Structures are given as structure tokens and as C-alpha cells.
């Protein structure tokens, strides 16, 4: 028999990636059609990590042809898929979409694969299975990888695979024709002595997984965050940004947050290693501020430094620690901060991150596993009305809000027309603007500061009028910067959909930046002691 082999598409499905289910189905249909027309006797879907992608592939096969289908996933050493699904779940879902054989291949050697196969067999009953292990875990020796499992070792496991329902056996990474030949010989010997032979035994490595729902110790039904309640009630919201320190001590930042809270801030933003420079983790500073000041925080959360596993683990941790306002960002590349030795991850971008957090809010993780409770996160996203290509920025922003964002925060704006242009293009392309806006305001400290921001910092563009005004201010640049920011704030807050300000102090000058808020009425800000 000749099998037509189909692997994963190489792009993740939404919400983790950009690929829609229909796009994936079309891609699989095209591949399967070519293999069928070329004369394949069966289809082998192998080395899939995402069960949902494999389900789509099997469904596509059923739409194109009537060839037998082997649907094979990779399982880790613990007997779960790479996304944390059990063999029992895999069997149920693949049988439901019409797979003829359900298999496991790659990732592990014969012994752990045998344990996984046992669980598949117990769950699937008479379902035919396949097993194609690696030749153990590779070892790097003098620049080359060596796999330890011998052909004889594979041969000894062949009858054990067959006793656990395998009807197709073979090898994956590290195997050679000698491994396959040894398995073929073992298979022939098994068939000769099959009648009257005692069934092979499987050594159980661990107890079967409990069906109990996940419970991470998080309080259920927490409801919307206070920040989201205020936005839904139409309140003008004030947030002040705090950059984490480059040291172990965050006292200055905590005092800055305390001052912002006293003069009326509803929340404090904590940046995530801005400009890709190493700083204290944003989440740890958020926890300190919430515990010591009592003000709500918004954690900037980038995909730059976290794998899909790390993203989800940190979200679970943030939820457990009471940090539920998340600004979803892609993040500056490490090279921007001179960290050439550091490797960016970017498993997903900010669009994918929004979708992941939205899944958590539904009470499930990326793999669809139950989390025990809804996440209760408030999701913020960034938008940049200063971008030269506003159409592209608008379309990316639309994907973010369509994924479940609750509000947006803009880059610093020094010309109100930038926002009205962004809004016009959005509504022309996508209809009514969907979420409240916190407009970014960054008080300038002087002409040198203004020139630096305009020419060297991504996402910040100043108007010629603003640059000239700061030049003329000379030594009074800081006072002029506050005055300009106040004028901007009064004008910006009257623009459509603007429901708050996102104040960004420079150089840790929180008191100077907070002077901008003096132009707001007491009704628009909550001042401690009034």
C-alpha cells in the first residue's frame, strides 16, 4: 500500500494564530485531492500537535475522497498531547469525525508510547490504532544527534503494540530500515503464534487521569473588574503609567503609583520591559502596587518573551494574584534594546493573545481544556493613530477588538486630527467604533526630549507645531510641556468614543505628569481627601 502523507500546516489556528478553520480546510482539501488523484491507497495524517487541526484534516478528507484515514497525534512523556489533552478525549473526537485508525507517533520512544497506546485502546474498544515511536530521546555527540533505541528494542515492543490494538506499526525520528525490518519480523512471528498465546501485559506507569474538573484555587464568578465597571457606566477613566525598575527595589515606582492614586487615577499601567530593556517583571510590580497602594493595575503583557505555554501559565498566575486587567501587546523586539543575545519568541502576536485571553474568559484554555472558572479578565488593546499606513493599523485593530477586547489605549497623540482620521477610516471600513478609548498623553520635558521621541522612539510622532512650541520654550520646557498636555487633554476628551486618558510620565517624574490632571473637574477624577 502507498500512503499519502499529510502533516500540520505550519501555521496555528485561531485564536493562537492567524489561520481560520475554513482556510485550513481548503489547504487540506487541496493536498488530499492531489494525493488521491496520484493514486494513494490511504491517507496518513501524522505528527499533529493540535487536535482541532487534525479534526479539520480528517473532515476535509471525507469531503474529498473515500480513502482510509490514519489520524495520528504526538503525545508527550506524560501521556497527554502537547496541548494537554488525554488519550480518551482524542479517541472520542477523532472517532466522531470519522478516522479509520487513530494513532500516535513521534516525540517519545517505544516504552512511553506503549502506555499511551494502552489508554487509547481502553478508551477506543475495537478502534484500530497505529504506533510509530521515535528511537528514544536523541543525544548530541560531537555535533551530531544519536538515537539510543536499537532495532532489537523496537522488535520487542512490536507484539506489545499489537496486543494493545495497533494495526499499523512503524517508526518515526531516529529509526532506520533496520528498525522497520526488525518490526516486520516480530510482526510475522506474532501472527504465527497469535492463536493460543497469552496476551501481552502492559506495565502501568501511572494512574489514569481523573475526570475531575480543573480547579486552580481561583475565586469563581469574580465579575467584571472595577475598571471595566467604570467604563461600562460611562465614567471618564484615568490611568497613569509606571515603568518597572531596572533594580530589585521598586519603592520609587510604588510611591509614584500612590501619588497618581491620590490625585485621581483609577488605575496604574505597568509596562513590560519597555523598549526591550531588562526590568523587573510587570506582573510582580502590579502585585506590589495593588497590595501596598490599593489601586487597580493594568499589566502590559507582551508575547515577545513567552511561548504559548508560558503565556497561559502567566495568565493563570496573574488571575490567581488578582491582576485581571491585561493590555495585550506584541512587544518590541529584543534587538531594539540592544539585547542581541536574547531570543524573541512571538508564538503569537497581540491578536492571538487577545483570542487566548478571551478563551480564558470562557473558562477554557487554548486546547479547550476546562479551567474550573471563567478568567474574568478585562482585555485592553493598543492602537496607533500616528502610523503612516492607517488602513493597515485600522484592520489589525479591528481583528483585536473582534477577538474580544473591552477597550483600547492609544499611543501618545499630539494632534487631535490623528484620532479623528483613525476613527473615520475605521468606521468607513468596519462600521461603528466598538470600544471605549483611553487617549495617550505624554507630557514633554523640553525640546531635546521632544526631538528624541519624534525621531527615535517607535510609535510616537509629534506635529511640527508641537516641536516648534517646545523649541521656543527653552529652559521652561517642562512647564510648557505640562501646559501643552493639559490643552491636548481638554481637546481630546471631547472627541468621539474617548472615555479616559492614559498618562505617561517621562523619567519617573510622576508628580510633574500628574499636574496635567489639574484641568479636570473633581467629577472627572477621584481625589483622595475631597
C-alpha positions in Angstrom: 0.0 0.0 0.0 1.1 3.6 -0.7 0.1 6.1 1.9 -0.4 9.8 1.0 1.3 11.6 3.9 -0.1 14.9 5.2 1.4 16.9 8.1 0.4 20.0 10.0 0.0 23.2 8.0 2.8 25.1 9.9 0.5 27.9 10.9 -1.6 27.9 14.1 -5.4 28.1 14.0 -7.2 31.0 15.6 -7.1 32.0 18.4 -3.4 31.1 18.7 -2.6 32.1 15.2 -3.9 33.7 12.0 -5.4 30.7 10.3 -9.2 30.3 10.2 -10.8 26.9 10.1 -12.0 27.4 6.6 -8.6 28.4 5.4 -7.1 25.2 7.0 -9.9 23.0 5.5 -9.2 24.5 2.0 -5.5 23.8 2.3 -6.0 20.2 3.4 -8.6 19.6 0.6 -6.0 20.8 -2.0 -3.3 18.4 -0.7 -5.6 15.5 -0.3 -7.0 15.9 -3.8 -3.5 15.8 -5.3 -2.6 12.6 -3.3 -5.9 10.9 -4.2 -5.5 11.7 -7.9 -1.9 10.4 -7.8 -3.2 7.0 -6.7 -2.6 6.9 -2.9 -4.2 3.8 -1.3 -4.8 5.6 2.1 -4.1 8.9 3.8 -1.7 9.2 6.8 -2.1 12.4 8.9 0.9 12.3 11.2 2.8 14.4 13.8 -0.2 16.7 14.5 0.0 18.6 17.8 -3.3 20.4 17.6 -6.3 18.0 17.8 -8.6 20.6 16.3 -6.3 20.9 13.2 -6.3 17.1 12.8 -10.1 17.0 13.1 -10.3 19.6 10.3 -7.9 17.5 8.2 -10.0 14.3 8.6 -13.2 16.2 7.8 -11.5 17.6 4.6 -10.5 14.0 3.6 -14.1 12.8 4.0 -15.2 15.7 1.7 -12.7 14.9 -1.0 -12.5 11.1 -1.2 -13.3 7.7 0.4 -9.7 6.6 1.2 -9.0 5.0 4.6 -7.6 7.6 7.0 -5.0 7.2 9.7 -5.1 10.2 12.1 -2.0 10.4 14.3 -1.1 12.8 17.1 2.0 13.3 19.1 1.8 12.6 22.8 4.4 13.7 25.4 6.1 11.6 28.1 3.2 12.2 30.5 0.7 10.6 28.1 -1.0 13.8 27.1 -0.9 15.7 23.9 1.3 18.7 23.6 -1.8 20.8 24.3 -2.7 18.8 27.4 -5.5 16.5 26.0 -5.9 13.0 27.3 -6.0 9.8 25.1 -9.7 9.4 26.0 -10.5 12.8 24.6 -8.5 12.2 21.5 -10.3 8.9 20.7 -13.7 10.3 21.2 -13.2 13.3 19.0 -11.4 11.5 16.2 -14.0 8.7 16.1 -16.6 11.4 15.8 -15.1 12.9 12.7 -14.6 9.5 11.0 -11.0 8.5 11.4 -10.5 4.8 10.4 -7.3 4.4 12.5 -6.2 6.5 15.4 -2.6 6.8 16.1 0.3 8.2 18.0 3.7 9.0 16.5 6.9 10.9 17.2 8.0 12.7 20.4 8.7 9.6 22.6 10.2 6.2 22.3 8.5 2.7 22.4 8.0 2.4 26.2 6.1 5.6 26.9 4.2 5.2 23.6 3.1 1.8 24.8 1.5 3.4 27.8 -0.3 6.0 25.7 -1.5 3.3 23.3 -2.9 1.3 26.2 -5.1 4.3 27.2 -6.2 4.8 23.6 -7.1 1.1 23.4 -9.0 1.2 26.7 -11.0 4.2 25.5 -11.5 3.1 21.9 -12.5 -0.5 22.4 -12.3 -2.1 19.0 -11.0 1.0 17.3 -7.9 0.2 15.2 -4.8 2.0 16.3 -1.3 2.8 14.9 2.0 3.3 16.7 5.2 4.9 15.3 7.6 5.8 18.0 10.9 7.7 17.9 14.1 5.7 18.6 14.2 7.1 22.1 15.4 10.6 23.1 18.4 11.8 21.0 21.7 12.7 22.4 24.0 15.3 20.8 27.6 14.0 20.4 30.2 16.0 18.6 27.7 18.0 16.7 25.5 15.0 15.7 22.3 13.6 17.1 22.3 9.9 18.1 19.1 7.9 19.0 19.6 5.2 21.5 16.9 2.6 20.8 18.1 -0.4 18.8 16.1 -2.4 16.2 16.0 -5.3 18.7 14.4 -3.0 21.3 11.7 -2.0 18.7 11.2 -5.6 17.8 10.5 -6.5 21.5 7.8 -3.8 21.7 6.1 -4.8 18.4 3.9 -7.6 19.9 3.1 -5.3 22.9 1.8 -2.7 20.5 -0.3 -5.3 18.6 -1.8 -6.6 21.8 -3.0 -3.0 22.6 -4.9 -2.7 19.4 -2.3 -1.5 17.0 -3.0 -2.5 13.4 -0.2 -0.3 11.9 3.2 -0.2 13.4 6.4 1.6 12.3 9.0 4.1 13.3 9.5 7.9 13.3 12.5 10.0 14.1 15.8 8.2 14.5 14.5 4.9 13.0 16.2 3.2 10.1 15.3 0.5 7.6 16.8 -1.9 10.1 14.3 -0.9 12.8 11.4 -1.4 10.3 12.8 -4.8 9.2 13.1 -5.9 12.8 9.4 -4.9 13.5 8.3 -6.7 10.4 10.0 -9.9 11.6 8.5 -9.5 15.0 5.1 -8.9 13.4 5.3 -12.1 11.4 6.3 -14.1 14.4 3.4 -12.6 16.4 0.9 -13.6 13.7 2.3 -17.2 13.6 1.8 -17.7 17.4 -1.2 -15.5 17.8 -3.7 -18.3 18.3 -3.4 -19.7 21.9 -0.8 -17.2 23.0 -1.2 -15.3 26.3 -2.0 -11.7 25.9 1.0 -9.3 26.4 0.9 -7.3 29.6 1.4 -3.6 29.9 3.2 -2.1 32.9 1.1 0.8 34.2 3.3 3.8 34.7 0.7 5.9 36.5 -2.9 6.0 37.5 -5.4 7.0 34.8 -6.2 10.7 34.6 -9.0 11.8 36.9 -12.1 13.2 35.2 -12.5 15.9 37.9 -12.7 19.5 36.6 -9.7 21.7 36.8 -9.5 23.9 39.9 -6.6 26.4 40.3 -7.8 27.9 43.5 -9.2 31.0 41.9 -12.4 32.5 43.3 -15.3 31.8 40.9 -17.6 34.4 39.5 -15.5 37.4 40.4 -17.5 39.5 37.9 -16.1 42.5 35.9 -13.1 44.3 37.2 -13.7 47.7 38.8 -12.1 49.4 35.8 -14.5 47.7 33.4 -17.5 48.6 35.6 -16.5 52.3 35.4 -16.1 52.1 31.6 -19.5 50.5 31.2 -21.0 53.1 33.4 -19.6 55.9 31.2 -17.2 57.3 33.7 -14.1 59.2 32.5 -11.2 56.9 33.4 -7.7 58.0 34.3 -4.7 55.7 34.1 -1.1 56.6 34.8 1.8 54.5 33.5 4.7 53.3 35.7 7.8 51.7 34.3 9.3 48.9 36.4 12.8 49.5 37.8 16.0 48.1 36.5 16.9 47.0 40.0 15.4 44.8 42.7 13.8 47.8 44.6 10.5 49.2 43.3 9.9 51.8 46.1 10.1 54.8 43.8 7.5 53.2 41.4 5.2 52.3 44.3 5.3 55.9 45.6 4.6 57.2 42.1 1.6 54.9 41.9 0.5 56.2 45.3 0.7 59.8 44.2 -1.2 59.0 41.0 -3.9 57.3 43.0 -4.2 60.3 45.4 -4.7 62.8 42.6 -7.4 60.8 40.9 -6.1 57.9 38.9 -8.5 55.0 38.6 -5.7 52.6 37.6 -2.0 52.3 37.1 -0.4 50.8 34.0 2.7 48.8 34.4 4.9 48.4 31.3 6.5 45.1 30.3 10.2 45.8 29.8 9.6 48.8 27.5 11.9 49.4 24.6 13.0 45.7 25.2 15.3 46.7 28.1 15.6 44.3 31.1 13.5 45.4 34.0 11.5 43.9 36.9 8.6 41.8 35.6 5.5 43.9 35.1 3.3 41.3 37.0 5.4 41.4 40.1 5.3 45.2 40.2 1.5 45.1 39.7 1.1 42.8 42.7 3.2 45.1 44.9 1.3 48.2 43.8 -2.1 46.6 44.4 -1.1 45.2 47.8 0.7 48.4 49.1 -1.3 51.2 47.4 -4.7 49.6 46.8 -5.1 51.0 43.3 -6.1 48.7 40.4 -3.4 47.9 37.9 -3.3 47.2 34.2 -0.4 44.9 33.3 1.2 45.3 29.9 1.6 41.7 28.6 3.7 41.0 25.6 4.1 37.9 23.5 7.8 38.7 22.9 9.2 36.6 25.8 6.7 33.9 26.3 5.9 30.7 24.5 2.2 29.6 24.2 2.7 27.5 27.4 4.3 30.5 29.2 1.6 32.8 28.1 -1.1 30.6 29.6 0.9 29.8 32.7 1.4 33.5 33.4 -2.2 34.4 32.8 -3.3 31.7 35.3 -0.8 33.2 37.8 -2.0 36.8 37.2 -5.6 35.7 37.8 -4.6 33.9 41.0 -2.8 37.1 42.2 -5.7 39.3 41.4 -4.3 41.1 38.4 -7.1 40.9 35.9 -6.7 44.0 33.6 -4.5 43.0 30.7 -3.1 45.2 27.9 -2.3 42.7 25.2 0.8 43.6 23.2 3.2 42.0 20.8 6.2 43.8 22.3 9.3 45.4 21.0 12.0 43.0 19.6 15.0 42.4 21.9 17.3 44.0 19.3 15.7 47.3 19.9 17.1 47.3 23.5 20.5 46.0 22.4 19.8 42.5 23.7 21.2 40.7 20.7 21.8 37.6 22.8 18.1 37.4 23.8 15.7 35.4 21.6 12.3 36.7 20.8 9.5 34.0 21.0 6.4 35.5 19.3 4.5 32.2 19.2 1.5 34.6 18.7 1.1 38.3 18.3 -1.2 40.6 20.2 -4.2 39.5 18.0 -3.6 35.9 19.0 -3.1 36.9 22.7 -6.5 38.6 22.8 -8.1 35.4 21.5 -6.3 33.3 24.1 -7.4 35.6 26.9 -11.0 35.5 25.6 -10.8 31.7 25.7 -9.8 32.0 29.4 -12.7 34.3 30.0 -14.9 31.5 28.6 -13.4 29.1 31.2 -11.2 27.1 28.8 -7.6 27.2 27.8 -6.2 27.2 24.3 -6.6 23.5 23.9 -10.2 23.6 25.1 -9.5 22.1 28.5 -11.8 23.3 31.3 -10.1 25.8 33.7 -12.6 25.4 36.5 -13.7 29.0 36.4 -14.0 31.8 33.9 -10.9 34.1 33.8 -12.7 37.3 34.4 -10.0 39.3 32.6 -10.6 42.8 31.2 -8.8 43.0 27.9 -7.2 46.2 26.6 -5.5 46.6 23.2 -3.2 49.2 21.7 -3.9 51.3 18.7 -1.6 53.8 17.0 -3.3 56.6 15.1 0.2 58.0 14.2 1.1 55.2 11.9 1.8 56.2 8.2 -0.3 53.3 6.9 -3.6 53.9 8.8 -5.5 51.3 6.8 -3.3 48.5 7.9 -3.3 49.7 11.5 -7.1 50.0 11.4 -7.5 46.5 10.1 -5.2 45.0 12.7 -7.1 46.9 15.4 -10.3 45.5 14.1 -9.0 42.0 14.5 -8.1 42.7 18.1 -11.5 44.1 19.1 -13.2 41.3 17.2 -11.3 38.9 19.3 -12.8 40.1 22.5 -11.1 43.4 23.6 -13.0 45.6 26.0 -11.3 48.9 25.5 -8.3 50.4 23.7 -5.3 52.6 24.7 -3.6 54.8 22.1 0.0 55.8 21.6 0.7 59.4 22.7 -1.1 61.9 20.5 -0.1 65.5 19.9 -2.6 66.3 17.2 -6.3 65.6 17.7 -6.8 65.2 14.0 -4.8 62.0 14.1 -7.6 60.4 16.2 -10.4 61.7 14.0 -8.7 60.4 10.9 -8.2 56.9 12.5 -11.8 56.9 13.6 -13.1 57.9 10.2 -11.1 55.2 8.4 -12.3 52.6 10.9 -15.9 53.4 10.5 -15.6 53.6 6.7 -14.2 50.0 6.7 -15.8 48.3 9.6 -18.8 50.3 10.8 -19.5 51.8 14.2 -16.4 52.1 16.5 -16.9 49.3 19.1 -15.0 50.1 22.3 -14.2 53.0 24.7 -10.9 54.8 24.2 -8.2 55.9 26.6 -6.2 58.6 24.8 -2.4 58.6 25.3 -0.9 61.8 26.7 2.8 62.1 27.3 3.9 65.5 28.7 7.1 66.7 27.0 10.0 67.7 29.2 11.8 70.0 26.7 12.9 70.4 23.1 15.6 67.8 23.4 13.1 65.3 24.8 10.5 66.1 22.1 13.1 65.7 19.3 14.2 62.3 20.7 10.7 61.0 21.0 9.8 62.1 17.5 12.9 60.7 15.8 13.9 57.7 17.8 11.0 56.1 19.7 8.7 53.8 17.7 5.0 54.7 17.8 5.5 58.4 18.8 5.0 61.2 16.2 4.9 64.8 17.1 3.4 67.6 15.0 5.7 70.3 13.6 3.7 72.8 15.8 4.5 70.8 18.9 8.2 70.6 18.1 8.4 74.3 17.4 6.5 75.2 20.6 8.9 73.1 22.7 11.9 74.7 20.9 10.6 78.2 21.7 10.0 77.2 25.4 13.8 76.9 26.0 14.5 76.4 29.7 10.8 76.5 30.6 10.2 73.3 28.5 8.9 71.2 31.4 6.2 73.8 32.3 5.3 74.3 28.7 5.1 70.5 28.2 2.5 70.2 31.1 0.6 73.2 29.7 0.5 71.6 26.2 -0.6 68.3 27.6 -3.4 70.0 29.5 -4.6 71.7 26.4 -4.5 68.5 24.5 -6.3 66.6 27.2 -9.2 69.1 27.2 -9.5 68.9 23.5 -9.0 65.1 23.2 -11.5 64.2 25.8 -14.3 65.8 23.7 -13.6 63.6 20.7 -15.9 60.7 19.9 -15.5 57.5 21.9 -12.8 59.0 24.2 -13.6 57.9 27.7 -10.4 58.4 29.5 -6.8 59.4 29.5 -3.6 57.2 29.6 -1.0 59.5 31.1 2.7 58.6 30.5 5.3 60.2 32.8 8.8 60.6 31.5 12.0 59.9 33.5 9.9 58.8 36.5 8.5 62.3 37.1 5.1 61.2 38.3 4.2 64.5 40.1 5.0 66.6 37.1 3.0 64.4 34.8 0.0 64.3 37.2 -0.1 68.1 37.1 -1.8 67.5 33.7 -4.9 66.2 35.6 -5.4 69.6 37.3 -7.5 70.7 34.4 -10.1 68.0 35.0 -13.1 68.6 37.2 -13.5 66.8 40.5 -16.3 64.8 38.9 -13.9 63.5 36.3 -11.3 62.4 38.8 -11.4 60.9 42.2 -9.1 62.9 44.5 -8.3 61.4 47.9 -9.4 63.6 50.7 -12.1 65.5 48.8 
